[in-house]
Amino acid sequence: MQRQSGFTLVELVIVLVIIGLISAYALPRFFDLQRFDDRGFYTEVVNATRYAQQYAVATNCDIQVTLNANDFNLQRRNNTDCTGGFGTAVLSPVTLTAFTNSNGNVTISPAPTLIVFSALGAASVDTDITVGGRTFHIHAITGYIEELP
């Protein structure tokens, strides 16, 4: 008699049950792209706001962050001596184009919101900003941006 090796029927059934449970739980989450959009755009808005605060301190010039329902942009004062209205786009350090972005699938609230960071880094408002399902808080006195749980 030759000895045969392989899986028993019980082992195969258990493996199939485990694969079924994993696929029932994981696949719907894997294919739900809205979560990825929410998280990605939230991270972009937080990082852009932090960049605006740091850029204001580094350049000694006020920077305005404009948050609309589905987009954001950064602007500095028009004149080289940091006077006048806001209208000159802040350039992205990576692309050297206007620091702005939009995502029609994710909502920013409250919108519209204008935040001006002074040359000392202080913010013009003390507020919570919600992007998708995530929220961050801007502390007016320090300009600190705190991500909330």
Secondary structure as GFF3:
##gff-version 3
##sequence-region A 1 149
A	DSSP	alpha_helix	9	30	.	.	.	ID=ss1
A	DSSP	alpha_helix	33	59	.	.	.	ID=ss2
A	DSSP	beta_strand	63	67	.	.	.	ID=ss3
A	DSSP	beta_strand	71	77	.	.	.	ID=ss4
A	DSSP	beta_strand	86	89	.	.	.	ID=ss5
A	DSSP	beta_strand	100	102	.	.	.	ID=ss6
A	DSSP	beta_strand	108	109	.	.	.	ID=ss7
A	DSSP	beta_strand	113	117	.	.	.	ID=ss8
A	DSSP	beta_strand	127	131	.	.	.	ID=ss9
A	DSSP	beta_strand	134	138	.	.	.	ID=ss10
A	DSSP	beta_strand	145	147	.	.	.	ID=ss11
###
